[in-house]
Amino acid sequence: MKRLVALALLLLAGLTGAAAAAIETPFFAERVATGKLPAIDQRLPEQPRVLDMQSMGRIPGKPGGTWRMLMGDQRDLRMVTLYSYARLVVFDEKLQLVPDILESFEDQDDKVFTFHLRKGHKWSDGQPFTAEDFRYYWEDVALNPKLSPTGPNVALLANGQKPKFEIIDPETIRFTWDTPNPAFLPSLAASQPVYIFMPAHYLKQFNPRYAGKDDLAKKIKDAHVKDWSALHERMSRQYRPENPELPTLEPWRNTTPPPADFFVFERNPFYHRVDENGRQLPYIDKIAMMLGTTNLIPAKVASGEADLQARYINFEDYTFLKHAEQANNYQVELWQQGYGARAALMPNLNAADPIWRKILRDVRFRRALSLGINRRDINRVLFFGLARESGNTVLPESPLYKQSYADAYTNYDPAEANRLLDLVGLDKRDGEGFRLLPDGRRADIVIETAENDTVDTDILELVGDDFAKLGIRIFNHPSQRDAFRQRIFSGQVIMSMAEGLDNAVPTEKFEPDALAPSAESQFQWSRWGLYFESGGSQGEAVDMPEPQHLLDLLHDWRHSTSDAQRKTIWDEMLSINADQVYTIGIVNGTQQPVVVDGNMRNVPKSALFSFEPGSFFGIYMPDTFWYDVKSE
């Protein structure tokens, strides 16, 4: 079956079409007048992406202003890329894939993908964006062992095989596989996308295939890196835009070289989206990102120092933020968080301690801990009863949701929990009534968390009270995020706590990789995930039947040829995860405060706040947000 995203379909969806005559952006007027920039009609592609604001339920805006945001450290530069959400293809608010940077695409049986670029589309420095940028990535990066030592990204492999890459003409490219690759398009639309293009004209100066030997040697020396590949990697980061000289296709481009504690992003003069009136997007001229101590961010937001802020503020800050609404002219909206669990316990099935590893792998132990948590009390005490008591699974907004997944082993039943713990072999207790491991140690559990989140601390305090009734003591050990992850990866951690599924509103078209041991970043089985990611060169091979079956199902999804097949696979994987309780979800559907400046328009009053799909604000198109009164 051939699925063609054609012009007629796009017109019906209100995603492209003929714009009114292009209107020059005031921000660039002086540069155009002095000849530093070409006029607007020469900066736009021949067929820009036209957004009809009114059909989208939004107000056509006017240009100007600065979006102020507060962040924690330099790594948060990636948040602008996330929020911008400019991709080759994107998910719309109905979770349908539509072309964005691409003018159109053709998908033939998930095997042959033909991409049509927008003629006349340019990078932020005014150089053409063409098929050469895809060729450079494929031949000079993905297939270069110095830059990609493990080979092309897994999204570019179908049954382990690389695609055939073709340039049809300067605006048309094609990827062809012999077997289906249904994960390919979603990976391009992801919040952290797979980049299959790079600005070749800029990056060739860092590649010995194109650069002069002496000139490249000087660049390596000046950058204080060991070789050309390290230099190329540093200068080519698109997701975390630390290099102001790197051309971009995003709506805003970084103008500040690190290190710094204040970064300014300016609008991209060659950005490909316009509104129906011919105004080039984004409406907002600049983003000003101030870095600082994260625990001070709620107070700074309350004093009016941010225009649109959700990062580093939590539900516990809601009342405090509401009190200052009128004084500082902002509104606090509540969006639903899109995690499968606001907090989930992650028993480490790859723990290095052999005694604990055996116990953690016993499903009766995991079920006992889940049954021993009084989720209703946690919901009422910490979330005012507004959350859902649930396992770590998809949300009701997903078409894959089933109540049985959410309810599995989530009823509070300490008697059954105690019975299961006895059966596991933890039936001996010390003089204080606490359970003992088979080797005589007390069965205390240290639960590791990333940094010192007060909500996590409060949740664990209540969980600790519940577990004490089962004869198990827990201790919270917060640590810096990198150290936290490293301890899990090394097997030192018995159990951790973190958010649940990143994408809890999937359709069958999304890859179910989060439900199988497929990534080192999965805290319940990171060593197995590393083995899968590295093709068996690192980590540990799966040695349990159910997790192996999940990997087999993931393999089946990657070779599926219909949505019906994919739905069946999703259902089975969700069912296995619910039954085996690999992660112990506590609550989901929690509320995320979103602070919006009183003059900012087109920001939804209620929405889903989720990393996947949609890049938090990204799916709601921040390039269409604007100010009634300019904010500078």
Stockholm file with secondary structure:
# STOCKHOLM 1.0

chainA/1-632         MKRLVALALLLLAGLTGAAAAAIETPFFAERVATGKLPAIDQRLPEQPRVLDMQSMGRIPGKPGGTWRMLMGDQRDLRMVTLYSYARLVVFDEKLQLVPDILESFEDQDDKVFTFHLRKGHKWSDGQPFTAEDFRYYWEDVALNPKLSPTGPNVALLANGQKPKFEIIDPETIRFTWDTPNPAFLPSLAASQPVYIFMPAHYLKQFNPRYAGKDDLAKKIKDAHVKDWSALHERMSRQYRPENPELPTLEPWRNTTPPPADFFVFERNPFYHRVDENGRQLPYIDKIAMMLGTTNLIPAKVASGEADLQARYINFEDYTFLKHAEQANNYQVELWQQGYGARAALMPNLNAADPIWRKILRDVRFRRALSLGINRRDINRVLFFGLARESGNTVLPESPLYKQSYADAYTNYDPAEANRLLDLVGLDKRDGEGFRLLPDGRRADIVIETAENDTVDTDILELVGDDFAKLGIRIFNHPSQRDAFRQRIFSGQVIMSMAEGLDNAVPTEKFEPDALAPSAESQFQWSRWGLYFESGGSQGEAVDMPEPQHLLDLLHDWRHSTSDAQRKTIWDEMLSINADQVYTIGIVNGTQQPVVVDGNMRNVPKSALFSFEPGSFFGIYMPDTFWYDVKSE
#=GR chainA/1-632 SS CEEEECHHHHHHTTSSCCCCSCBCCGGGHHHHHTTSSCCHHHHSCSSCEEECTTTTTCCCCCCCCEEEEEESSGGGGHHHHHHHCCCSEEECTTSCEEESSEEEEEEETTTEEEEEECTTCBCTTSCBCCHHHHHIIIIIIITCTTTCTTCSCGGGCBTTBCCEEEEEETTEEEEECSSCCTTHHHHHTSSSCCCCCCCHHHHGGGCTTTSCHHHHHHHHHHHTCSSHHHHHHHHTCSSSCCCTTSCCCSSEEECCCSSCSEEEEEECTTCSEEETTSBBSCSCCEEEEEECCGGGHHHHHHTTCCSEECTTCCGGGHHHHHHTHHHHTEEEEEEEECSSCSEEEEECTTCSSHHHHHHHTCHHHHHHHHHTCCHHHHHHHHHTTCSEECCSSCCTTSTTCCHHHHHTTCSCCHHHHHHHHHHHTCCCBCTTSCBBCTTSCBCCEEEEEESCCHHHHHHHHHHHHHHHTTTCCEEEEEECHHHHHHHHHTTCCSEEEECCCSCCSCCTTSCCGGGSSCCTTCTTSHHHHHHHHTTTSSSCCCCSHHHHHHHHHHHHHHTCCSHHHHHHHHHHHHHHHHHHTSSEEEEESCEEEEEEETTEESCCSSCEECSTTTTTTGGGCGGGCEESSCCC
#=GC SS_cons         CEEEECHHHHHHTTSSCCCCSCBCCGGGHHHHHTTSSCCHHHHSCSSCEEECTTTTTCCCCCCCCEEEEEESSGGGGHHHHHHHCCCSEEECTTSCEEESSEEEEEEETTTEEEEEECTTCBCTTSCBCCHHHHHIIIIIIITCTTTCTTCSCGGGCBTTBCCEEEEEETTEEEEECSSCCTTHHHHHTSSSCCCCCCCHHHHGGGCTTTSCHHHHHHHHHHHTCSSHHHHHHHHTCSSSCCCTTSCCCSSEEECCCSSCSEEEEEECTTCSEEETTSBBSCSCCEEEEEECCGGGHHHHHHTTCCSEECTTCCGGGHHHHHHTHHHHTEEEEEEEECSSCSEEEEECTTCSSHHHHHHHTCHHHHHHHHHTCCHHHHHHHHHTTCSEECCSSCCTTSTTCCHHHHHTTCSCCHHHHHHHHHHHTCCCBCTTSCBBCTTSCBCCEEEEEESCCHHHHHHHHHHHHHHHTTTCCEEEEEECHHHHHHHHHTTCCSEEEECCCSCCSCCTTSCCGGGSSCCTTCTTSHHHHHHHHTTTSSSCCCCSHHHHHHHHHHHHHHTCCSHHHHHHHHHHHHHHHHHHTSSEEEEESCEEEEEEETTEESCCSSCEECSTTTTTTGGGCGGGCEESSCCC
//
